[in-house]
Amino acid sequence: MEQGRQAVGRRGEDLAVAELQRQGMEVLARNWRCGRIGEVDVVALDRTGAVPTVVVCEVKCRTGLGFGHPLEAITWAKLRTLRQLAAEWVRDHPTGPVRVRIDAIGVVLRPGHDAQLTHARGVG
């Protein structure tokens, strides 16, 4: 069962990365770990504004809506962790002046249907 959940999660992350790239973002890292804090699913760079923006993106994927939309699984505690991880990323990868934004992408993968992606910007 765990292997199936990992495959679903990986497929969701792949679709999320493709969506960020479609929006013109450069993916800098996937599954970046900061040992004492946790992991970021995707780190991307959005250069569409006047100042580049480092986007720390949480991806949640489900195979149906029986337990609610995937984005409902992002708690305040998770957002706090993502803010800490974003600060660590910027500290460990100095690139000059950047903005930082926390995004979330919810992916619903229902058998026999196209994947549904919801991209929420600036969630944290």
VENKA-V125071 format. One record per helix or strand of 2 or more residues. SS is the DSSP state (alpha for helix, beta for strand). FROM is the first residue (numbers start at 1). TO is the last residue. If there is no record, write none. Layout:
# VENKA-V125071
SS_FROM_TO, SS_FROM_TO
This chain:
# VENKA-V125071
alpha_2_22, beta_26_34, beta_38_46, beta_53_62, alpha_70_73, alpha_76_92, beta_99_108, beta_116_120
